[in-house]
């Protein structure tokens, strides 16, 4: 038995499918390769899964969508008219060639941040400095409810269940509950932490909300993940 989140991968190119599966396995997921739409549909029907990664043709022209309330990442060719953003609800689009860091980011937002309380826009931002319990770090994305940040390697056990994040640039400091921890897909020695704002005064929550509203997105777009 494994407690790794199961990810169904349905891509026609066997090399691409194997590469994506390799990345997911290294990042702590259980990849399940199903190259045909029918095989993927059977897998979705027979066993629980956390995420579907599917070819654009399979999803848009052959009707392969999750039969349950699970997120989907659609992979297609650049210039197809689709954008790297939310298509509808829990579905996001990722153009080829697939970038490992971007895929890892989408997977983490779709699965690891998949909590019933989350209903807000998740904004990818240009990395900027923060101080976490006195340790320098970088914030990678933010939402009204929380954030994702990166610390240098060797600090995996450093953050307690609740920690303080201070953003010197804007003078905001919030208490955050640690929700998940994993190795960065961008820097192998670094660690990603995902957290939800917790136990803050109303004034602090409002200051964070203003910060989230005004901080520029990395691509001038926000990616919505309905979790």
C-alpha positions as CSV (number, residue, x, y, z in Angstrom):
1,X,0.0,0.0,0.0
2,X,1.1,3.6,-0.7
3,X,-0.1,6.9,0.6
4,X,1.3,8.7,-2.4
5,X,-1.3,10.7,-4.4
6,X,-2.2,8.8,-7.5
7,X,-1.8,10.7,-10.8
8,X,-3.2,9.2,-14.0
9,X,-1.1,10.2,-17.1
10,X,-2.8,9.8,-20.5
11,X,-0.4,11.0,-23.2
12,X,0.0,9.4,-26.7
13,X,3.8,9.9,-26.8
14,X,5.4,7.1,-24.8
15,X,8.6,9.0,-24.2
16,X,6.8,12.1,-22.9
17,X,4.6,10.0,-20.8
18,X,7.6,8.2,-19.2
19,X,9.3,11.5,-18.5
20,X,6.3,13.0,-16.8
21,X,5.9,9.8,-14.8
22,X,9.6,9.9,-13.7
23,X,9.3,13.5,-12.5
24,X,6.1,12.8,-10.5
25,X,7.6,9.7,-8.9
26,X,10.7,11.7,-7.9
27,X,8.4,14.3,-6.4
28,X,6.5,11.9,-4.2
29,X,3.5,10.9,-6.3
30,X,2.3,7.6,-7.7
31,X,2.1,8.0,-11.5
32,X,-0.2,5.6,-13.4
33,X,0.5,5.6,-17.2
34,X,-2.5,4.9,-19.4
35,X,-1.7,5.8,-23.0
36,X,-5.2,5.5,-24.5
37,X,-8.4,7.5,-23.5
38,X,-10.3,4.2,-22.9
39,X,-7.6,2.8,-20.6
40,X,-7.5,6.1,-18.6
41,X,-11.3,6.2,-18.4
42,X,-11.3,2.6,-17.0
43,X,-8.6,3.5,-14.5
44,X,-10.6,6.5,-13.3
45,X,-13.7,4.4,-12.9
46,X,-12.0,1.6,-11.1
47,X,-9.7,3.3,-8.6
48,X,-9.4,6.6,-6.7
49,X,-7.1,9.2,-8.1
50,X,-5.9,12.7,-7.2
51,X,-5.2,14.2,-10.6
52,X,-5.5,13.5,-14.3
53,X,-2.7,14.7,-16.7
54,X,-4.1,14.3,-20.2
55,X,-3.3,15.2,-23.8
56,X,-5.3,18.1,-25.2
57,X,-6.8,16.0,-28.1
58,X,-7.9,13.3,-25.6
59,X,-9.5,15.9,-23.3
60,X,-11.1,18.3,-25.9
61,X,-12.0,16.0,-28.8
62,X,-12.3,12.5,-27.2
63,X,-14.1,13.4,-24.0
64,X,-11.6,12.3,-21.5
65,X,-12.4,14.2,-18.3
66,X,-12.4,13.1,-14.6
67,X,-15.6,11.3,-13.7
68,X,-15.1,12.5,-10.2
69,X,-14.3,15.8,-8.5
70,X,-10.6,15.7,-9.4
71,X,-8.4,18.4,-11.0
72,X,-7.0,18.1,-14.6
73,X,-3.9,19.3,-16.3
74,X,-4.3,19.4,-20.1
75,X,-1.0,19.2,-22.1
76,X,-1.1,20.6,-25.7
77,X,1.0,22.3,-28.3
78,X,1.9,26.0,-28.0
79,X,-0.2,28.2,-30.4
80,X,-3.3,26.0,-30.1
81,X,-5.3,28.9,-28.9
82,X,-5.5,27.7,-25.3
83,X,-3.7,29.7,-22.6
84,X,-1.6,28.6,-19.6
85,X,-4.3,29.4,-17.2
86,X,-7.6,28.1,-15.9
87,X,-9.9,26.7,-18.6
88,X,-12.7,25.9,-16.3
89,X,-12.8,25.2,-12.6
90,X,-10.1,22.6,-11.7
91,X,-8.6,22.4,-15.2
92,X,-5.4,24.1,-16.3
93,X,-3.6,24.1,-19.6
94,X,0.2,23.5,-20.0
95,X,1.9,23.9,-23.4
96,X,4.6,21.7,-24.9
97,X,7.4,21.3,-24.5
98,X,6.6,20.5,-20.9
99,X,8.7,22.4,-18.3
100,X,9.3,20.4,-15.2
101,X,9.2,23.3,-12.8
102,X,5.9,24.6,-14.2
103,X,4.4,21.1,-14.2
104,X,5.5,20.6,-10.6
105,X,4.0,24.0,-9.6
106,X,0.6,23.1,-11.2
107,X,0.6,19.7,-9.6
108,X,1.4,21.1,-6.2
109,X,-1.4,23.7,-6.5
110,X,-3.9,21.1,-7.8
111,X,-3.1,18.3,-5.4
112,X,-1.2,19.5,-2.3
113,X,-3.2,22.6,-1.9
114,X,-6.5,20.7,-2.5
115,X,-8.5,21.6,0.5
116,X,-12.3,22.2,0.8
117,X,-11.7,25.7,2.3
118,X,-9.7,27.1,-0.6
119,X,-11.8,29.0,-3.2
120,X,-9.6,31.9,-4.1
121,X,-7.1,32.8,-6.9
122,X,-3.6,31.4,-6.5
123,X,-1.2,34.0,-7.8
124,X,2.2,33.0,-9.1
125,X,4.7,35.9,-8.4
126,X,8.2,36.8,-9.3
127,X,10.3,35.4,-6.4
128,X,10.8,37.9,-3.7
129,X,12.5,37.8,-0.3
130,X,10.8,36.9,3.0
131,X,12.0,36.0,6.5
132,X,10.6,32.8,8.0
133,X,11.2,32.4,11.7
134,X,14.4,34.4,11.2
135,X,15.6,32.4,8.2
136,X,15.9,34.0,4.7
137,X,13.5,32.5,2.1
138,X,11.7,33.4,-1.1
139,X,7.9,33.5,-1.7
140,X,6.8,31.8,-4.9
141,X,3.0,32.2,-4.9
142,X,0.3,33.7,-2.7
143,X,-3.4,33.7,-2.2
144,X,-5.8,35.2,0.3
145,X,-5.5,32.0,2.4
146,X,-1.8,31.3,2.2
147,X,1.4,31.0,0.3
148,X,4.1,28.8,-1.0
149,X,7.7,29.5,-0.2
150,X,11.2,28.1,-0.8
151,X,14.0,27.6,1.7
152,X,17.6,26.5,1.1
153,X,18.3,22.8,1.4
154,X,19.0,21.1,4.7
155,X,16.1,22.9,6.5
156,X,13.4,20.4,5.9
157,X,12.7,19.9,9.6
158,X,13.3,23.5,10.5
159,X,9.8,24.9,10.3
160,X,7.4,24.0,13.1
161,X,3.6,23.4,12.5
162,X,3.1,27.2,12.9
163,X,5.7,29.8,11.8
164,X,6.0,33.5,11.1
165,X,6.5,34.9,7.6
166,X,7.7,38.5,7.4
167,X,7.8,40.4,4.1
168,X,10.2,43.3,4.7
169,X,9.4,44.9,1.3
170,X,5.9,45.8,2.4
171,X,6.1,45.5,6.2
172,X,3.6,42.5,6.4
173,X,4.1,39.7,8.9
174,X,1.7,36.8,9.3
175,X,1.4,33.6,11.3
176,X,1.2,30.6,8.9
177,X,0.2,26.9,9.6
178,X,2.4,24.5,7.7
179,X,0.2,22.4,5.4
180,X,2.8,20.5,3.4
181,X,6.6,20.1,2.7
182,X,8.4,18.8,-0.4
183,X,11.6,19.1,-2.4
184,X,11.7,21.9,-4.9
185,X,11.3,20.9,-8.6
186,X,13.5,23.9,-9.5
187,X,16.4,23.5,-7.1
188,X,17.1,19.9,-5.9
189,X,18.6,21.1,-2.6
190,X,15.8,23.5,-1.8
191,X,12.6,22.8,0.1
192,X,9.1,24.1,-0.7
193,X,6.6,24.8,2.1
194,X,2.9,25.4,1.7
195,X,1.0,27.2,4.4
196,X,-2.3,28.6,5.3
197,X,-2.8,31.8,7.3
198,X,-3.8,31.0,10.9
199,X,-4.4,32.7,14.2
200,X,-3.8,36.3,12.9
201,X,-5.7,39.4,14.0
202,X,-8.3,40.8,11.6
203,X,-6.0,43.8,10.8
204,X,-3.1,41.5,9.9
205,X,-5.4,39.4,7.6
206,X,-6.6,42.6,5.9
207,X,-3.0,43.8,5.4
208,X,-2.1,40.4,3.8
209,X,-5.2,40.6,1.6
210,X,-4.1,44.1,0.3
211,X,-0.6,42.7,-0.3
212,X,-2.0,39.8,-2.3
213,X,-4.3,42.1,-4.3
214,X,-1.4,44.5,-5.3
215,X,1.6,42.2,-5.8
216,X,2.2,41.7,-9.5
217,X,1.7,38.2,-10.9
218,X,4.7,36.6,-12.6
219,X,3.0,36.5,-16.0
220,X,0.4,39.2,-15.4
221,X,-2.1,36.4,-15.0
222,X,-3.4,34.5,-12.0
223,X,-4.1,30.8,-12.1
224,X,-7.3,29.8,-10.4
225,X,-7.4,26.5,-8.7
226,X,-10.8,25.7,-7.2
227,X,-9.9,23.4,-4.3
